[in-house]
């Protein structure tokens, strides 16, 4: 009797799992250190990014799904919109957010599911983490104006090229998808566009200023950094006012959430405490409710359930293999250093691939590249890593696959790595 293919596959998985556990090298310094790095990276990620970055991003994605009409998204980002308008809106929107490769994912999922074209959505996905004004300015200051200027120009061009290429590669599938979107009934917005825009702008303001960098900088970014929390609080108060006036949340619930959030920030001395309290208050005011408020929570929770497990799993694997900046995982750092010397095409390709799989929080790629340059890394590979690293990571790849599928995700990854490799190689050979 011949066993079905599914049974053979299950047996292979079981044998492989048992074999992996049997030969697990527990007790060896390299493996034990890599496990510790995986847990340290996950701990750092949970403390530094989940509360201040992902929580606002999930609520923004939920608001996009609940409050923005599908007709509005398809008008500006859909397959029938003018390419100049669609790609400009996508790139500028992503650049304004200036978030890391993981924080942009809920927002990307929100606009894509509402009918945004694959090309503009891909441009948004790349531009969010890659076109970061502060990161580009710090790159120029720390690594030299040539690398800073090249990073800015290439990142802007990449967002458009990747978007156009994705739309062309999957034009048949995308055409069928957009046709299906156009057949859906046009939903009338429940409120004026300016109210919806103001509501989402307040959430975006909280996300941007809560994560504003530039501490220690005497310029514009440093000045804004010194007042980032009052600005964030002002956006939060605007959000509370709009929840009361436009979305019918009881004034006493909004006021209690505001007071509790302020007390948490003052009592614990950490903004994370205020964010957690505010998120709990928003859930209390919206979960299980009828109408837009309940839909907002449902959409937010849906994105969180889908994305967080994949992100955490990806962060653990990335930490196990590559460690944290300045700390080693299973792959020795000297292997990476030895492959990044010079400006050969192979060195640029390796820098792009390594950067694509590593996880870089916003701005952390700059000191990493600075250290690698000091160890003999060429300028071309340095630029290649700066172009591929912030835009991708192993955790983000897993989430993108759950949204776009395997083929489109591989195409996005290969386009990013290829463009970064070529740009780095050209830059290294002509500077």
C-alpha positions as CSV (number, residue, x, y, z in Angstrom):
1,X,0.0,0.0,0.0
2,X,1.4,3.3,-1.0
3,X,1.3,6.1,1.6
4,X,-0.3,9.4,0.5
5,X,2.1,12.3,-0.2
6,X,0.7,14.3,2.7
7,X,1.5,11.4,5.1
8,X,5.1,11.2,3.8
9,X,5.5,14.9,4.2
10,X,4.2,14.7,7.8
11,X,6.6,11.9,8.5
12,X,9.5,13.8,7.1
13,X,8.7,16.8,9.3
14,X,8.5,14.6,12.4
15,X,11.8,12.9,11.6
16,X,13.4,16.2,10.9
17,X,12.1,17.7,14.2
18,X,13.3,14.8,16.3
19,X,16.7,14.7,14.6
20,X,17.1,18.5,15.2
21,X,16.3,18.1,18.9
22,X,18.5,15.0,19.2
23,X,21.6,16.8,17.8
24,X,20.8,20.2,19.4
25,X,24.3,21.5,20.4
26,X,23.2,22.7,23.9
27,X,26.2,23.5,26.0
28,X,28.5,24.8,23.2
29,X,29.4,28.5,23.7
30,X,28.4,29.4,20.1
31,X,24.9,27.9,20.4
32,X,24.2,29.0,23.9
33,X,25.3,32.6,23.0
34,X,23.1,32.6,19.9
35,X,20.1,31.5,21.9
36,X,20.8,34.3,24.4
37,X,21.1,36.8,21.6
38,X,17.8,35.6,20.1
39,X,16.0,36.2,23.4
40,X,17.9,39.5,24.0
41,X,16.9,40.8,20.6
42,X,13.2,39.8,21.2
43,X,13.3,41.4,24.6
44,X,14.8,44.6,23.2
45,X,12.2,44.6,20.3
46,X,9.3,44.1,22.7
47,X,10.5,47.0,24.9
48,X,11.6,49.5,22.2
49,X,9.2,48.9,19.3
50,X,6.0,47.0,20.2
51,X,4.5,49.7,22.5
52,X,5.7,53.0,20.9
53,X,5.8,51.8,17.3
54,X,3.5,48.9,16.6
55,X,0.6,49.8,18.9
56,X,0.0,53.2,17.1
57,X,0.6,51.5,13.7
58,X,-2.1,48.9,14.4
59,X,-4.6,51.5,15.4
60,X,-3.8,53.5,12.3
61,X,-4.2,50.4,10.1
62,X,-7.5,49.7,11.8
63,X,-8.6,53.3,11.3
64,X,-7.8,53.0,7.6
65,X,-9.9,49.9,7.3
66,X,-12.8,51.2,9.3
67,X,-13.1,54.8,8.4
68,X,-11.6,55.3,4.9
69,X,-13.9,54.3,2.0
70,X,-12.5,51.8,-0.5
71,X,-13.4,54.3,-3.2
72,X,-11.0,56.8,-1.7
73,X,-8.1,54.4,-1.7
74,X,-8.7,53.1,-5.3
75,X,-9.1,56.7,-6.5
76,X,-5.6,57.7,-5.5
77,X,-3.7,54.4,-5.2
78,X,-5.8,51.9,-7.3
79,X,-5.0,50.4,-10.6
80,X,-7.2,52.9,-12.5
81,X,-5.6,56.0,-10.9
82,X,-3.0,58.0,-12.8
83,X,0.5,56.5,-12.2
84,X,2.0,59.9,-11.4
85,X,-0.6,60.5,-8.7
86,X,-0.5,57.0,-7.3
87,X,3.2,56.6,-7.0
88,X,3.6,60.2,-5.7
89,X,1.0,59.7,-3.0
90,X,2.5,56.3,-2.0
91,X,6.1,57.4,-1.8
92,X,5.3,60.7,0.0
93,X,3.0,59.0,2.5
94,X,5.7,56.4,3.3
95,X,8.4,59.0,3.6
96,X,6.3,61.1,6.0
97,X,5.9,58.2,8.4
98,X,9.6,57.3,8.4
99,X,9.1,54.0,10.3
100,X,11.1,50.8,10.5
101,X,10.5,47.8,8.2
102,X,8.2,46.1,10.8
103,X,6.1,49.2,11.8
104,X,5.1,49.9,8.1
105,X,3.6,46.5,7.7
106,X,0.2,47.0,9.3
107,X,-0.2,50.2,7.3
108,X,0.8,48.5,4.1
109,X,-1.7,45.7,4.8
110,X,-4.4,48.2,5.4
111,X,-4.1,50.1,2.1
112,X,-3.5,46.9,0.1
113,X,-6.6,45.2,1.4
114,X,-8.7,48.3,0.7
115,X,-7.8,48.1,-3.0
116,X,-4.5,49.9,-3.5
117,X,-2.6,48.7,-6.6
118,X,0.3,46.4,-6.1
119,X,2.7,48.9,-7.5
120,X,1.8,51.9,-5.3
121,X,1.5,49.7,-2.3
122,X,5.0,48.3,-2.9
123,X,6.3,51.8,-3.3
124,X,4.8,52.7,0.0
125,X,6.2,49.5,1.6
126,X,9.7,50.4,0.5
127,X,9.6,54.2,1.1
128,X,8.4,54.0,4.7
129,X,11.5,52.6,6.2
130,X,14.0,53.6,3.5
131,X,13.2,57.4,2.9
132,X,13.8,58.7,6.4
133,X,15.0,62.3,6.4
134,X,16.7,62.1,9.8
135,X,18.5,58.8,8.9
136,X,19.7,60.3,5.6
137,X,21.0,63.5,7.4
138,X,22.8,61.4,10.1
139,X,24.2,59.2,7.3
140,X,25.7,62.2,5.7
141,X,27.1,63.5,9.0
142,X,28.5,60.2,10.2
143,X,29.5,58.4,7.0
144,X,30.2,61.3,4.7
145,X,28.1,63.4,2.4
146,X,28.7,61.2,-0.6
147,X,27.0,58.2,1.0
148,X,24.3,60.3,2.5
149,X,23.4,61.9,-0.9
150,X,23.6,58.6,-2.7
151,X,21.4,57.0,-0.1
152,X,18.7,59.7,-0.5
153,X,18.7,59.6,-4.3
154,X,18.7,55.9,-4.6
155,X,16.0,55.3,-2.0
156,X,13.7,57.7,-3.7
157,X,14.3,56.1,-7.1
158,X,14.0,52.6,-5.7
159,X,10.5,53.2,-4.3
160,X,9.3,54.1,-7.8
161,X,11.2,51.5,-9.7
162,X,10.2,48.7,-7.3
163,X,6.6,49.7,-7.4
164,X,6.5,49.9,-11.2
165,X,8.4,46.6,-11.6
166,X,6.0,44.8,-9.2
167,X,3.0,46.1,-11.1
168,X,4.5,45.0,-14.4
169,X,5.6,41.5,-13.2
170,X,2.1,40.7,-11.9
171,X,0.1,42.7,-14.3
172,X,-2.3,39.9,-15.2
173,X,-3.1,39.0,-11.6
174,X,-3.2,42.6,-10.6
175,X,-5.6,43.4,-13.5
176,X,-8.0,40.7,-12.3
177,X,-7.7,41.9,-8.7
178,X,-8.4,45.5,-9.6
179,X,-11.4,44.5,-11.8
180,X,-12.8,42.6,-8.8
181,X,-12.3,45.7,-6.7
182,X,-14.0,47.9,-9.2
183,X,-17.1,45.6,-9.2
184,X,-17.6,46.1,-5.4
185,X,-20.4,48.5,-4.5
186,X,-19.3,52.1,-3.8
187,X,-19.5,52.7,-0.1
188,X,-20.5,56.2,1.0
189,X,-18.4,57.6,3.8
190,X,-20.2,58.0,7.1
191,X,-18.6,61.4,7.7
192,X,-16.8,64.2,5.8
193,X,-13.4,63.4,4.5
194,X,-11.8,66.2,6.5
195,X,-12.9,64.6,9.8
196,X,-11.5,61.2,8.8
197,X,-8.3,62.8,7.6
198,X,-8.0,64.7,10.9
199,X,-8.6,61.6,13.0
200,X,-6.0,59.5,11.2
201,X,-3.6,62.5,11.2
202,X,-3.8,62.6,15.0
203,X,-2.8,58.9,15.2
204,X,0.0,59.5,12.7
205,X,1.2,62.4,14.7
206,X,1.4,60.3,17.8
207,X,3.4,57.6,15.9
208,X,5.8,60.1,14.4
209,X,6.6,62.2,17.4
210,X,6.7,59.4,19.9
211,X,9.5,57.9,17.9
212,X,11.2,61.1,16.9
213,X,15.0,60.7,16.9
214,X,17.7,63.4,17.0
215,X,18.5,63.5,20.7
216,X,21.8,65.4,21.2
217,X,21.4,67.1,17.8
218,X,21.6,70.9,18.0
219,X,19.7,71.4,14.7
220,X,16.0,71.2,13.8
221,X,15.7,67.5,14.7
222,X,17.2,68.1,18.1
223,X,14.9,71.0,18.9
224,X,11.9,68.9,18.0
225,X,13.2,66.0,20.0
226,X,13.4,68.2,23.1
227,X,9.6,68.8,22.9
228,X,8.5,65.5,21.4
229,X,6.4,64.4,24.3
230,X,4.4,67.6,24.7
231,X,3.7,67.4,20.9
232,X,2.7,63.7,21.3
233,X,0.4,64.6,24.2
234,X,-1.3,67.3,22.1
235,X,-2.0,64.9,19.3
236,X,-3.4,62.4,21.9
237,X,-5.7,65.1,23.3
238,X,-6.9,65.9,19.8
239,X,-7.7,62.2,19.3
240,X,-9.6,62.1,22.6
241,X,-11.7,65.1,21.6
242,X,-12.5,63.6,18.2
243,X,-13.5,60.3,19.8
244,X,-16.0,62.2,21.9
245,X,-17.4,64.7,19.4
246,X,-17.3,62.7,16.2
247,X,-17.4,59.0,17.2
248,X,-19.8,59.2,20.1
249,X,-17.6,57.9,22.9
250,X,-18.9,59.0,26.3
251,X,-17.0,62.0,27.6
252,X,-16.4,60.4,31.0
253,X,-14.7,57.4,29.3
254,X,-12.4,59.6,27.3
255,X,-11.6,61.8,30.3
256,X,-10.9,58.8,32.5
257,X,-8.5,57.4,29.8
258,X,-6.7,60.7,29.5
259,X,-6.3,61.0,33.3
260,X,-5.2,57.4,33.7
261,X,-2.6,57.7,30.9
262,X,-1.1,60.9,32.4
263,X,-1.0,59.3,35.8
264,X,0.8,56.2,34.4
265,X,3.4,58.4,32.7
266,X,4.0,60.4,35.9
267,X,3.9,57.4,38.2
268,X,6.2,55.1,36.2
269,X,8.3,57.8,34.6
270,X,8.1,56.1,31.2
271,X,6.1,57.0,28.1
272,X,5.5,53.2,27.5
273,X,3.2,53.1,30.6
274,X,1.1,55.9,29.1
275,X,0.9,54.2,25.8
276,X,-0.2,50.9,27.3
277,X,-2.8,52.6,29.4
278,X,-4.1,54.6,26.5
279,X,-4.3,51.5,24.3
280,X,-6.2,49.7,27.1
281,X,-8.6,52.7,27.3
282,X,-9.2,52.7,23.5
283,X,-9.9,49.0,23.6
284,X,-12.3,49.5,26.5
285,X,-14.2,52.3,24.6
286,X,-14.4,50.5,21.3
287,X,-14.3,46.7,21.7
288,X,-17.7,45.0,21.1
289,X,-19.4,48.3,20.3
290,X,-21.7,48.8,17.3
291,X,-20.9,51.1,14.4
292,X,-17.5,52.6,13.4
293,X,-16.0,52.4,16.8
294,X,-16.4,48.7,17.1
295,X,-15.3,48.2,13.5
296,X,-12.1,50.2,14.3
297,X,-11.2,47.8,17.2
298,X,-12.1,44.7,15.1
299,X,-9.8,45.8,12.3
300,X,-7.0,46.7,14.7
301,X,-7.2,43.4,16.5
302,X,-7.3,41.5,13.2
303,X,-4.0,43.1,12.1
304,X,-2.4,42.5,15.5
305,X,-3.3,38.8,15.5
306,X,-1.9,38.3,12.1
307,X,1.3,40.2,12.3
308,X,2.6,40.0,15.9
309,X,3.3,36.2,16.0
310,X,5.1,36.4,12.6
311,X,7.2,39.4,13.8
312,X,8.2,37.8,17.1
313,X,9.1,34.5,15.4
314,X,11.2,36.4,12.8
315,X,13.0,38.4,15.4
316,X,13.9,35.3,17.3
317,X,15.3,33.6,14.2
318,X,17.2,36.7,13.1
319,X,18.7,37.0,16.6
320,X,19.7,33.3,16.6
321,X,21.4,33.5,13.3
322,X,22.9,37.0,13.2
323,X,22.7,38.3,16.8
324,X,22.3,42.0,17.7
325,X,24.6,44.8,16.5
326,X,27.9,44.3,18.2
327,X,27.0,40.7,19.3
328,X,27.3,37.4,17.4
329,X,24.7,34.8,16.7
330,X,25.3,31.4,15.1
331,X,27.0,33.1,12.1
332,X,30.4,34.4,13.2
333,X,30.8,38.2,12.6
334,X,34.3,37.6,11.0
335,X,32.7,35.7,8.2
336,X,30.5,38.7,7.4
337,X,33.4,41.2,7.8
338,X,35.7,39.1,5.4
339,X,33.0,39.1,2.7
340,X,32.4,42.9,2.8
341,X,35.9,44.2,1.9
342,X,36.4,46.0,-1.4
343,X,33.8,47.1,-3.9
344,X,33.3,43.9,-5.9
345,X,29.9,42.9,-7.2
346,X,30.1,39.9,-4.8
347,X,30.8,42.1,-1.8
348,X,27.9,44.4,-2.7
349,X,25.6,41.4,-3.2
350,X,26.5,39.9,0.1
351,X,26.0,43.3,1.9
352,X,22.5,43.5,0.3
353,X,21.5,40.0,1.3
354,X,22.9,40.3,4.8
355,X,21.2,43.7,5.3
356,X,17.9,42.3,4.0
357,X,17.8,39.5,6.5
358,X,19.1,41.5,9.6
359,X,16.7,43.6,11.6
360,X,17.6,47.3,11.9
361,X,15.6,49.6,14.1
362,X,15.4,53.1,12.7
363,X,18.8,54.8,12.8
364,X,20.7,51.7,14.2
365,X,22.0,50.8,10.8
366,X,24.3,53.9,10.8
367,X,26.6,52.9,13.7
368,X,26.7,49.3,12.4
369,X,27.9,50.5,9.0
370,X,30.3,52.9,10.6
371,X,31.9,50.0,12.5
372,X,32.0,47.8,9.4
373,X,33.7,50.6,7.5
374,X,36.3,50.8,10.2
375,X,36.9,47.1,9.7
376,X,37.6,47.4,6.0
377,X,34.2,47.4,4.4
378,X,34.0,49.2,1.1
379,X,31.9,52.3,0.4
380,X,29.8,50.4,-2.2
381,X,28.8,47.6,0.2
382,X,28.1,50.2,2.9
383,X,25.6,51.9,0.6
384,X,24.1,48.6,-0.5
385,X,23.5,47.6,3.1
386,X,21.9,51.0,3.9
387,X,19.5,50.6,0.9
388,X,18.5,47.0,1.6
389,X,18.8,46.8,5.4
390,X,16.2,49.3,6.7
391,X,13.6,48.3,4.0
392,X,13.7,44.6,4.8
393,X,14.2,42.1,7.6
394,X,13.5,38.5,8.2
395,X,10.5,39.3,10.4
396,X,9.0,41.7,7.7
397,X,9.5,39.1,5.0
398,X,7.3,36.6,6.9
399,X,4.6,39.2,7.3
400,X,4.7,40.4,3.7
401,X,4.4,36.7,2.5
402,X,1.2,36.4,4.6
403,X,-0.2,39.4,2.8
404,X,1.1,39.1,-0.8
405,X,1.9,35.4,-1.1
406,X,5.2,33.7,-1.8
407,X,5.8,34.8,-5.4
408,X,5.1,38.5,-4.9
409,X,7.2,38.5,-1.7
410,X,10.1,36.9,-3.4
411,X,9.9,39.4,-6.3
412,X,9.9,42.3,-3.8
413,X,12.9,40.9,-2.0
414,X,14.9,40.2,-5.1
415,X,14.1,43.6,-6.6
416,X,15.3,45.3,-3.4
417,X,18.5,43.2,-3.2
418,X,19.3,43.5,-6.9
419,X,18.8,47.3,-7.0
420,X,20.8,47.8,-3.8
421,X,23.6,45.6,-5.2
422,X,23.9,47.4,-8.5
423,X,23.6,50.9,-6.9
424,X,26.3,50.0,-4.3
425,X,28.6,48.5,-7.0
426,X,28.3,51.6,-9.2
427,X,28.8,53.9,-6.3
428,X,31.9,52.0,-5.0
429,X,33.5,52.0,-8.4
430,X,32.9,55.6,-9.3
431,X,33.8,57.3,-6.0
